């Protein structure tokens, strides 16, 4: 069956209308694309801030290592000595919440031949018991170490100094980082002959809270002067990246 002239005329009319709509819509779409391709002029600058503070907290470890022919004897001797260690810590003002057992072990001891090779014969047992101690008053660290050694502690670990609450120092470091970024941006803007507009974004990066600083703790000599302790300083750092619109 053929297509009538009336149908062909209707198709032609619809095609012409579609072409006209395409011509009308084309310039607007192109204009929108061109507008979205315009890039904003911005300046992004990073800033760093550092604040130093004195540690006000110390972590130390102390313990007792005992050996005996039998495991029971080694354990009994170790328990007696450790009880005195805990009593000494309490007399020094250390609260129960600031003491925590970190290591306890019972190990057989084996004989060795003249060449240093380990044999299968058990010669005794070694019991090791260690406690971690938090000291909030640094003036008590030296006397506490001396008291521990006097009470029978024969295993003293390193001392770690840290800042109990680093948040105030971190706030200062962040403020210093922002001030550093602003100063850099102003210098760059003047050199480039542009003007800083409003801030469009601020991102924080590279923050670093104080890490424990370790100091070797020497075995104290009860007949000598109190053990000297130097805590030093710790740093808190912060970094920011700030973006300004420029014109």
PALUMBA-643702 format. One record per atom (N, C-alpha, C, O): x, y, z. Coordinates in steps of 0.02 Angstrom, whole numbers, padded with zeros to 5 digits, always signed. Layout:
BEGIN
XYZ/...
***
This chain:
BEGIN
+00043-00059+00000/+00000+00000+00000/+00044+00061+00000/+00090+00064+00041/+00035+00110-00042/+00077+00169-00049/+00060+00222+00003/+00008+00220+00035/+00106+00269+00011/+00098+00324+00059/+00063+00381+00023/+00082+00400-00033/+00013+00408+00055/-00026+00462+00023/+00012+00527+00025/+00058+00536+00065/-00007+00572-00017/+00024+00638-00018/+00013+00675+00047/+00056+00714+00068/-00044+00663+00078/-00059+00697+00141/-00010+00676+00196/+00012+00717+00237/+00007+00610+00196/+00054+00585+00247/+00123+00612+00234/+00158+00631+00282/+00145+00616+00170/+00211+00642+00154/+00216+00716+00174/+00268+00738+00198/+00162+00752+00164/+00162+00823+00182/+00169+00831+00258/+00203+00877+00281/+00136+00787+00297/+00140+00791+00370/+00210+00776+00394/+00235+00810+00439/+00243+00726+00364/+00312+00709+00383/+00359+00767+00369/+00402+00783+00410/+00351+00798+00313/+00393+00856+00296/+00384+00913+00345/+00433+00945+00365/+00323+00924+00365/+00310+00978+00414/+00343+00964+00481/+00372+01009+00510/+00340+00901+00506/+00371+00882+00569/+00447+00889+00565/+00478+00911+00613/+00477+00869+00509/+00549+00874+00500/+00572+00946+00502/+00622+00963+00533/+00534+00990+00469/+00552+01061+00469/+00547+01090+00538/+00590+01130+00558/+00496+01070+00577/+00489+01095+00645/+00546+01072+00689/+00571+01110+00730/+00568+01009+00681/+00624+00982+00720/+00688+01019+00705/+00727+01034+00750/+00699+01035+00640/+00760+01072+00621/+00760+01141+00652/+00812+01165+00675/+00702+01174+00654/+00697+01240+00684/+00711+01238+00759/+00745+01283+00784/+00686+01187+00794/+00699+01180+00866/+00773+01169+00879/+00801+01195+00927/+00806+01130+00836/+00877+01117+00844/+00917+01180+00837/+00965+01192+00874/+00898+01223+00789/+00934+01286+00779/+00924+01332+00838/+00971+01368+00858/+00863+01333+00867/+00850+01376+00924/+00887+01352+00987/+00910+01393+01026/+00891+01287+00997/+00922+01258+01058/+00997+01258+01054/+01031+01260+01106/+01025+01256+00993/+01098+01250+00986/+01138+01304+01019/+01181+01288+01059/+01126+01369+01005/+01166+01421+01035/+01165+01421+01110/+01216+01434+01141/+01107+01406+01143/+01102+01405+01216/+01146+01350+01245/+01179+01362+01296/+01146+01292+01216/+01186+01236+01241/+01260+01252+01235/+01298+01237+01281/+01280+01281+01179/+01350+01299+01170/+01371+01350+01221/+01426+01346+01248/+01328+01399+01236/+01343+01451+01284/+01352+01422+01354/+01397+01442+01391/+01310+01373+01371/+01317+01341+01437/+01382+01303+01442/+01415+01305+01494/+01402+01269+01388/+01465+01232+01390/+01524+01280+01397/+01571+01267+01435/+01520+01336+01360/+01574+01384+01364/+01578+01414+01434/+01634+01426+01458/+01522+01426+01467/+01523+01454+01534/+01552+01406+01585/+01587+01428+01630/+01538+01340+01578/+01563+01291+01626/+01637+01279+01617/+01670+01252+01662/+01666+01298+01559/+01737+01286+01547/+01781+01341+01575/+01842+01334+01576/+01751+01396+01599/+01790+01451+01627/+01816+01430+01696/+01777+01412+01740/+01882+01433+01706/+01912+01412+01769/+01918+01472+01816/+01934+01528+01795/+01906+01459+01881/+01914+01512+01930/+01989+01523+01943/+02029+01477+01937/+02007+01584+01958/+02076+01600+01975/+02084+01592+02050/+02052+01627+02089/+02128+01547+02070/+02137+01533+02141/+02211+01530+02158/+02253+01522+02114/+02226+01536+02222/+02294+01529+02248/+02291+01482+02307/+02255+01495+02355/+02328+01427+02305/+02330+01378+02358/+02399+01378+02391/+02450+01373+02357/+02400+01386+02457/+02463+01391+02494/+02460+01345+02555/+02408+01339+02587/+02517+01313+02570/+02522+01270+02629/+02558+01308+02684/+02602+01349+02670/+02540+01294+02746/+02572+01325+02804/+02589+01272+02856/+02555+01222+02862/+02642+01285+02894/+02664+01239+02946/+02670+01276+03012/+02690+01334+03015/+02652+01242+03066/+02658+01270+03133/+02688+01220+03181/+02672+01161+03178/+02731+01243+03225/+02763+01199+03275/+02764+01234+03342/+02781+01293+03347/+02745+01197+03394/+02747+01222+03462/+02782+01170+03505/+02769+01110+03499/+02827+01193+03548/+02864+01148+03592/+02840+01156+03663/+02822+01210+03685/+02841+01100+03699/+02820+01100+03769/+02859+01050+03810/+02886+01002+03783/+02860+01061+03874/+02896+01016+03919/+02852+00957+03937/+02793+00966+03953/+02878+00896+03934/+02839+00838+03956/+02818+00844+04029/+02854+00873+04069/+02761+00817+04045/+02737+00819+04114/+02714+00750+04137/+02678+00745+04187/+02735+00698+04102/+02716+00630+04121/+02772+00583+04100/+02803+00592+04048/+02783+00532+04140/+02835+00483+04125/+02807+00412+04132/+02766+00399+04175/+02830+00368+04088/+02814+00297+04091/+02879+00260+04101/+02926+00268+04063/+02881+00219+04153/+02941+00179+04165/+02921+00107+04179/+02864+00094+04199/+02967+00062+04169/+02954-00008+04183/+03006-00034+04231/+03065-00017+04226/+02984-00077+04276/+03029-00107+04325/+03004-00177+04340/+02945-00191+04334/+03050-00220+04358/+03030-00288+04372/+03083-00326+04409/+03135-00300+04428/+03067-00389+04419/+03112-00434+04457/+03123-00497+04415/+03075-00526+04389/+03185-00516+04409/+03203-00579+04377/+03237-00623+04429/+03286-00604+04460/+03209-00682+04440/+03236-00729+04489/+03249-00797+04457/+03213-00817+04411/+03299-00831+04481/+03314-00899+04458/+03321-00945+04518/+03344-00924+04571/+03300-01007+04509/+03305-01057+04562/+03307-01126+04530/+03294-01135+04470/+03323-01174+04571/+03328-01242+04546/+03261-01268+04522/+03257-01303+04471/+03208-01251+04557/+03141-01273+04536/+03098-01213+04518/+03112-01157+04539/+03047-01226+04478/+03002-01172+04458/+02965-01143+04518/+02953-01083+04521/+02947-01186+04565/+02911-01163+04624/+02953-01116+04666/+02929-01065+04689/+03016-01133+04674/+03061-01090+04713/+03073-01023+04678/+03073-00970+04710/+03082-01025+04612/+03093-00963+04574/+03031-00919+04577/+03036-00858+04583/+02972-00949+04573/+02910-00911+04576/+02899-00881+04645/+02877-00824+04652/+02914-00919+04696/+02905-00894+04765/+02951-00835+04778/+02930-00784+04806/+03014-00841+04757/+03060-00785+04767/+03040-00724+04727/+03047-00667+04751/+03016-00735+04666/+02995-00679+04624/+02934-00644+04654/+02930-00582+04655/+02885-00683+04677/+02824-00654+04705/+02839-00612+04767/+02810-00559+04776/+02885-00637+04810/+02903-00599+04869/+02935-00532+04851/+02918-00480+04880/+02980-00533+04802/+03014-00471+04781/+02965-00424+04747/+02968-00363+04759/+02920-00450+04706/+02873-00407+04670/+02823-00375+04718/+02802-00318+04708/+02803-00411+04770/+02759-00382+04820/+02791-00322+04853/+02758-00272+04868/+02856-00326+04865/+02892-00269+04893/+02897-00211+04843/+02894-00153+04861/+02904-00229+04779/+02906-00177+04727/+02840-00139+04725/+02839-00078+04724/+02784-00175+04726/+02718-00143+04725/+02708-00100+04788/+02681-00045+04785/+02730-00126+04845/+02723-00087+04907/+02765-00023+04904/+02743+00029+04928/+02824-00027+04874/+02866+00032+04867/+02834+00083+04821/+02836+00143+04836/+02803+00061+04767/+02770+00107+04721/+02711+00142+04756/+02701+00202+04745/+02674+00106+04796/+02618+00137+04832/+02643+00188+04883/+02612+00240+04892/+02699+00172+04917/+02727+00220+04964/+02752+00283+04929/+02754+00337+04958/+02770+00275+04865/+02793+00332+04826/+02735+00373+04798/+02746+00423+04763/+02674+00353+04813/+02615+00390+04791/+02587+00369+04724/+02546+00404+04695/+02609+00311+04699/+02583+00286+04635/+02518+00249+04647/+02515+00203+04687/+02465+00270+04612/+02399+00239+04621/+02396+00172+04585/+02435+00159+04539/+02349+00130+04606/+02341+00064+04575/+02326+00070+04500/+02349+00029+04461/+02288+00121+04481/+02270+00129+04410/+02330+00147+04367/+02327+00141+04306/+02384+00169+04398/+02444+00188+04361/+02497+00133+04360/+02554+00145+04340/+02478+00074+04381/+02524+00016+04379/+02491-00041+04340/+02433-00056+04350/+02529-00071+04295/+02501-00125+04254/+02556-00175+04237/+02610-00157+04212/+02543-00238+04252/+02591-00291+04235/+02596-00297+04159/+02546-00303+04124/+02657-00295+04134/+02668-00297+04061/+02700-00361+04038/+02697-00378+03979/+02731-00397+04083/+02764-00459+04062/+02771-00505+04122/+02791-00484+04176/+02755-00568+04111/+02766-00620+04162/+02783-00685+04126/+02746-00706+04081/+02837-00715+04145/+02857-00776+04111/+02896-00822+04158/+02929-00799+04204/+02890-00886+04144/+02929-00938+04179/+02965-00978+04126/+02933-01010+04084/+03031-00976+04126/+03071-01007+04074/+03121-01057+04104/+03157-01040+04151/+03123-01118+04077/+03175-01165+04099/+03244-01142+04076/+03251-01112+04022/+03293-01156+04115/+03363-01140+04098/+03399-01205+04083/+03395-01254+04120/+03436-01206+04027/+03468-01267+04004/+03544-01261+04011/+03573-01207+04007/+03575-01319+04022/+03647-01322+04026/+03678-01313+03957/+03645-01327+03907/+03740-01291+03955/+03777-01284+03892/+03843-01320+03897/+03871-01328+03951/+03869-01342+03840/+03934-01374+03841/+03989-01322+03836/+03976-01262+03835/+04051-01345+03831/+04107-01299+03830/+04109-01254+03768/+04143-01203+03767/+04072-01274+03716/+04069-01235+03655/+04009-01187+03653/+03999-01152+03604/+03971-01186+03706/+03913-01142+03710/+03850-01172+03680/+03800-01137+03675/+03852-01234+03661/+03792-01266+03633/+03744-01284+03689/+03764-01309+03741/+03679-01273+03677/+03628-01287+03727/+03614-01362+03730/+03603-01395+03679/+03615-01388+03791/+03600-01459+03802/+03528-01468+03824/+03492-01418+03834/+03507-01528+03831/+03437-01542+03849/+03427-01542+03924/+03369-01544+03947/+03480-01541+03962/+03474-01544+04035/+03450-01477+04063/+03480-01425+04049/+03397-01478+04104/+03372-01418+04136/+03409-01407+04201/+03412-01451+04244/+03438-01348+04207/+03477-01332+04268/+03437-01289+04317/+03457-01283+04375/+03383-01261+04296/+03343-01219+04341/+03288-01183+04302/+03275-01199+04244/+03257-01135+04335/+03202-01097+04305/+03211-01023+04319/+03237-01003+04372/+03190-00983+04271/+03194-00911+04278/+03124-00882+04273/+03087-00896+04226/+03106-00841+04322/+03041-00807+04323/+03053-00732+04315/+03094-00702+04350/+03017-00703+04268/+03022-00631+04255/+02954-00599+04262/+02904-00623+04235/+02951-00545+04299/+02889-00509+04310/+02903-00434+04304/+02945-00407+04341/+02869-00400+04258/+02882-00329+04245/+02817-00290+04250/+02764-00314+04230/+02821-00230+04278/+02763-00186+04285/+02778-00119+04252/+02832-00092+04261/+02729-00093+04215/+02734-00026+04187/+02704+00024+04236/+02651+00011+04265/+02738+00080+04245/+02717+00129+04295/+02710+00197+04262/+02755+00219+04225/+02654+00231+04275/+02645+00299+04250/+02656+00348+04308/+02625+00341+04361/+02700+00396+04297/+02716+00445+04349/+02696+00514+04323/+02723+00538+04273/+02649+00547+04357/+02625+00612+04335/+02666+00670+04363/+02661+00726+04338/+02706+00657+04414/+02749+00708+04443/+02821+00690+04426/+02849+00644+04454/+02851+00728+04378/+02918+00709+04356/+02970+00716+04410/+03023+00684+04405/+02957+00755+04460/+03006+00761+04515/+03012+00696+04555/+03059+00686+04592/+02962+00651+04546/+02964+00588+04582/+02996+00531+04542/+03003+00476+04568/+03015+00544+04479/+03041+00489+04437/+03106+00463+04466/+03113+00402+04475/+03155+00507+04479/+03219+00485+04506/+03213+00449+04572/+03238+00393+04579/+03179+00480+04621/+03170+00444+04685/+03132+00379+04679/+03146+00331+04716/+03085+00376+04633/+03047+00313+04624/+03093+00258+04597/+03089+00201+04620/+03137+00276+04550/+03185+00227+04525/+03231+00202+04580/+03243+00142+04586/+03255+00248+04621/+03299+00228+04676/+03263+00182+04725/+03291+00133+04749/+03200+00199+04739/+03161+00159+04786/+03148+00089+04758/+03148+00040+04794/+03135+00086+04692/+03122+00021+04661/+03184-00024+04666/+03178-00083+04683/+03242+00004+04652/+03303-00037+04656/+03315-00059+04727/+03335-00116+04740/+03303-00014+04775/+03313-00031+04845/+03265-00086+04868/+03281-00125+04912/+03206-00088+04837/+03156-00138+04857/+03167-00206+04826/+03134-00254+04845/+03215-00211+04778/+03229-00276+04749/+03219-00281+04675/+03231-00333+04646/+03197-00227+04642/+03190-00228+04570/+03259-00230+04538/+03301-00187+04550/+03271-00281+04498/+03337-00289+04466/+03332-00285+04390/+03380-00303+04355/+03275-00263+04365/+03266-00255+04293/+03229-00189+04281/+03169-00184+04292/+03266-00138+04259/+03237-00072+04246/+03240-00057+04172/+03294-00061+04141/+03183-00041+04143/+03181-00026+04071/+03192+00048+04057/+03208+00086+04102/+03183+00067+03994/+03190+00137+03975/+03132+00178+04004/+03079+00152+04021/+03144+00244+04008/+03092+00291+04031/+03066+00329+03971/+03104+00354+03930/+03000+00333+03965/+02968+00370+03910/+02935+00432+03938/+02892+00427+03982/+02955+00491+03912/+02924+00554+03932/+02874+00576+03879/+02886+00570+03819/+02817+00601+03902/+02766+00624+03855/+02726+00681+03886/+02735+00697+03945/+02683+00711+03846/+02640+00765+03869/+02571+00736+03882/+02541+00705+03838/+02546+00746+03942/+02484+00714+03963/+02425+00735+03919/+02387+00692+03896/+02417+00799+03906/+02362+00824+03865/+02391+00871+03811/+02403+00929+03825/+02401+00845+03751/+02432+00887+03698/+02382+00932+03662/+02403+00970+03617/+02318+00931+03679/+02268+00969+03641/+02282+01044+03642/+02278+01075+03589/+02298+01076+03699/+02313+01148+03697/+02372+01165+03652/+02369+01215+03616/+02424+01124+03653/+02482+01136+03610/+02463+01126+03537/+02486+01162+03493/+02420+01076+03523/+02398+01064+03454/+02357+01123+03428/+02363+01141+03369/+02316+01153+03471/+02277+01212+03450/+02324+01269+03432/+02313+01304+03382/+02377+01279+03471/+02425+01332+03456/+02462+01317+03391/+02474+01362+03351/+02479+01253+03380/+02514+01235+03318/+02469+01247+03257/+02494+01269+03205/+02405+01232+03263/+02359+01243+03207/+02353+01318+03192/+02354+01338+03133/+02348+01359+03244/+02344+01431+03234/+02408+01457+03201/+02405+01500+03157/+02465+01431+03222/+02528+01452+03191/+02532+01430+03118/+02559+01466+03076/+02504+01371+03102/+02504+01347+03033/+02461+01392+02988/+02481+01407+02931/+02403+01413+03013/+02360+01458+02974/+02394+01525+02964/+02392+01553+02909/+02424+01552+03017/+02460+01616+03011/+02517+01611+02960/+02529+01658+02922/+02551+01555+02960/+02605+01545+02912/+02579+01543+02841/+02608+01573+02796/+02523+01509+02830/+02493+01506+02763/+02469+01574+02740/+02478+01592+02682/+02439+01614+02785/+02415+01680+02767/+02474+01725+02747/+02471+01762+02697/+02528+01723+02787/+02586+01764+02772/+02616+01745+02704/+02636+01789+02665/+02620+01681+02690/+02647+01659+02625/+02602+01682+02568/+02626+01704+02516/+02536+01676+02577/+02489+01694+02524/+02494+01769+02510/+02493+01790+02452/+02499+01810+02562/+02504+01882+02552/+02568+01900+02514/+02567+01944+02471/+02623+01867+02531/+02687+01880+02496/+02681+01861+02423/+02703+01898+02379/+02653+01802+02409/+02646+01779+02340/+02599+01824+02300/+02611+01838+02241/+02545+01845+02332/+02496+01887+02296/+02528+01954+02277/+02519+01979+02221/+02566+01984+02323/+02599+02048+02308/+02649+02039+02251/+02653+02081+02205/+02688+01985+02254/+02738+01973+02203/+02706+01961+02134/+02735+01979+02083/+02647+01930+02133/+02613+01914+02070/+02567+01970+02047/+02540+01967+01991/+02558+02022+02088/+02515+02077+02068/+02442+02060+02068/+02404+02087+02027/+02421+02016+02114/+02350+01998+02119/+02326+02015+02189/+02365+02028+02235/+02260+02013+02197/+02229+02027+02261/+02195+01964+02288/+02160+01929+02251/+02205+01951+02352/+02173+01893+02383/+02099+01907+02393/+02080+01960+02419/+02058+01860+02373/+01987+01864+02385/+01968+01821+02445/+02010+01809+02489/+01906+01798+02448/+01885+01756+02505/+01918+01686+02502/+01936+01662+02449/+01924+01656+02561/+01950+01587+02565/+01895+01540+02541/+01838+01544+02562/+01914+01495+02497/+01866+01446+02470/+01872+01377+02502/+01824+01339+02501/+01930+01361+02531/+01937+01296+02564/+01997+01297+02611/+02047+01332+02599/+01991+01259+02665/+02046+01248+02713/+02050+01173+02728/+02000+01143+02747/+02108+01144+02718/+02118+01073+02732/+02177+01065+02780/+02229+01097+02773/+02168+01021+02829/+02221+01007+02877/+02261+00946+02854/+02232+00898+02829/+02327+00949+02864/+02369+00892+02844/+02433+00895+02884/+02456+00948+02905/+02463+00837+02893/+02529+00833+02923/+02532+00850+02996/+02584+00874+03020/+02478+00838+03034/+02481+00851+03106/+02521+00795+03140/+02521+00738+03119/+02556+00814+03194/+02597+00766+03229/+02594+00781+03304/+02618+00833+03326/+02565+00735+03342/+02563+00743+03415/+02629+00718+03444/+02666+00681+03412/+02644+00739+03506/+02709+00720+03535/+02714+00644+03544/+02667+00612+03568/+02771+00618+03524/+02784+00547+03535/+02826+00538+03597/+02866+00581+03615/+02818+00482+03632/+02858+00471+03692/+02932+00474+03676/+02956+00443+03628/+02969+00510+03717/+03042+00513+03711/+03072+00465+03762/+03057+00469+03822/+03114+00421+03738/+03142+00370+03782/+03211+00389+03806/+03252+00415+03769/+03222+00376+03870/+03288+00387+03900/+03308+00322+03935/+03267+00290+03967/+03371+00304+03929/+03396+00245+03962/+03398+00256+04037/+03424+00306+04061/+03371+00209+04074/+03371+00214+04147/+03427+00171+04174/+03428+00110+04164/+03474+00203+04208/+03530+00166+04237/+03510+00135+04303/+03467+00161+04339/+03540+00079+04319/+03528+00047+04384/+03555+00093+04438/+03614+00113+04436/+03513+00111+04486/+03533+00159+04537/+03578+00126+04589/+03571+00067+04605/+03623+00166+04614/+03666+00146+04669/+03637+00178+04732/+03639+00239+04739/+03611+00137+04777/+03576+00165+04835/+03622+00206+04879/+03597+00245+04919/+03687+00197+04873/+03733+00235+04915/+03751+00302+04885/+03782+00344+04918/+03732+00313+04822/+03750+00374+04788/+03693+00424+04791/+03642+00412+04823/+03703+00481+04757/+03651+00533+04755/+03591+00508+04715/+03597+00460+04677/+03532+00541+04724/+03473+00520+04686/+03486+00521+04611/+03524+00562+04585/+03454+00475+04577/+03463+00469+04504/+03439+00532+04469/+03380+00551+04478/+03481+00566+04429/+03459+00627+04394/+03417+00609+04333/+03431+00560+04298/+03365+00649+04320/+03321+00636+04263/+03312+00702+04225/+03298+00754+04254/+03321+00699+04158/+03311+00757+04115/+03256+00741+04065/+03263+00695+04026/+03201+00779+04067/+03143+00765+04024/+03148+00799+03956/+03119+00774+03907/+03184+00856+03951/+03190+00890+03887/+03125+00922+03864/+03082+00939+03905/+03117+00929+03798/+03057+00958+03768/+03031+00913+03712/+03067+00872+03684/+02967+00922+03696/+02936+00887+03640/+02901+00938+03596/+02881+00991+03619/+02894+00921+03532/+02862+00967+03485/+02796+00939+03460/+02787+00878+03453/+02750+00985+03446/+02685+00969+03416/+02682+01009+03351/+02692+01069+03351/+02667+00975+03295/+02665+01009+03231/+02597+01001+03198/+02561+00953+03210/+02580+01051+03156/+02517+01049+03119/+02529+01080+03050/+02571+01124+03042/+02491+01057+03001/+02496+01083+02933/+02428+01097+02905/+02380+01060+02918/+02423+01150+02865/+02359+01167+02832/+02372+01185+02760/+02427+01206+02741/+02321+01178+02719/+02322+01200+02649/+02261+01244+02638/+02204+01221+02647/+02271+01307+02619/+02217+01356+02613/+02214+01380+02540/+02265+01394+02510/+02153+01385+02514/+02143+01409+02446/+02103+01474+02448/+02050+01478+02479/+02130+01526+02413/+02097+01591+02406/+02074+01601+02334/+02107+01578+02287/+02019+01635+02325/+02002+01662+02259/+02045+01725+02249/+02055+01763+02296/+02070+01735+02189/+02112+01794+02176/+02084+01833+02117/+02051+01805+02073/+02097+01899+02117/+02075+01941+02061/+02123+01999+02054/+02114+02041+02010/
***
